[in-house]
Amino acid sequence: MISPIAPILEKRIVRTTSGSGNCADRLTPEEGLALLESHELAELGRAADCITRQMHPENYRTYNIDRNINYTNICSAVCDFCAFYRGPKDPEGYLLDRDVLLQKISETVELGGDQILLQGGLHPELKLEWYEELLTDIKAHFPQVNIHGFSPPELHAFTKLNRLPIRTVLERLQAAGLGSLPGGGAEILVDRVRKEITRGKVLTEDWLEVMRSWHQLGGRSTATMMFGHVETLAERIEHLERIRQLQDETGGFTAFICWTFQPERTEMSHIPPTSAVEYLKTQAVSRLYLDNIDNIQSSWVTQGMQTGQLALLYGANDMGSLMIEENVVAEAGTVHHLSLEQIRHCISDLGYTPRQRNVFYELIDEVPEPPVVACEAN
């Protein structure tokens, strides 16, 4: 019996193999929804893996080493899905001392990291000059470290607090040392969903405009999706469609990362956790749908080692970060720790060579020595 999704998958795989690049042949939103609604997990995985191998025929899979530094947890927005933030007057709110922040970067460099992920809440008082000084200070101490910093919600908040257009904000931060943008705060890029789960935070068009403006300045960024809460399957596809459209326009996204909502300790704790099966299915469909984004990251941070490794067979070509420090997901009760050796084993156990890369997906480790093949004596 032929699977009902087989013609859709065949269309996608044939288009990639032929290299036609004809957008008329790409998956439609209706086809993407049909894939998400199906229960053919193995078939979706095989198709996504086929696409990944066509896009990445190399014999390696990648990872990077960075640290997620949350410089503050003080936030003027109210997000029902977030257990990390604290209101402006909450006694548990903090703002990291500069010396502490620099020490965290130093530890990252000592462990072989070349990047920090710098994010915070929407602090209601820190002006743009404070962020410029922060970036300048970091680059003065660690010129080799890329600052992957400030999600679109933060940057949009900067425009409101400083009464400046987003392009001016980005130009000034870029001049001060900002290297790339994380895709945080996307959640689901559908205003119905955003208005239901958050208040005081950027809506869809402004999130996209931050990314568009950054790409127009020559910057690169990642794109993300947090799913498994109040969105419908059709709204997951709408999210992917908005990302794909912007990538058609700018080409600025280096990678896509999706993960499941972690409900524990949040105002949405009544929502049951999303299964590993649903995670793998959604990632596989993301790989099939986002035909113009080269890289897909596994989310072992939310899924754990086994599912994180399986993700490399469901469309991912990258294991993500060693993540020396992670606070936001951990605050919601999900704590998974992998050592560098475990990440490398996850890759090598699937028959690939593990390679370290930077945020731009440039390999930064030494080329591995080829295996020595013993010759049998005649």
Secondary structure, DSSP 8 states (H G I E B T S, - for coil): ---TTHHHHHHHHHHHHHT---GGGS--HHHHHHHHH---HHHHHHHHHHHHHHH--SSEEEEE-EEEEESB-B-SSEETT-SS-B-TT-TT--B--HHHHHHHHHHHHHTT--EEEEE----SS--HHHHHHHHHHHHHH-TTSEEEE--HHHHHHHHHHHT--HHHHHHHHHHHT--BB--TT-S-S-HHHHHHHEESS--HHHHHHHHHHHHHTT--EEEEEEESSS--HHHHHHHHHHHHHHHHHH--EEEEEEEE---TTSTTTTS----HHHHHHHHHHHHHH-TT--EEE--HHHH-HHHHHHGGGTT--EEEE--S---HHHHTT------HHHHHHHHHTTT-EEEEB-TT--B-S-------------
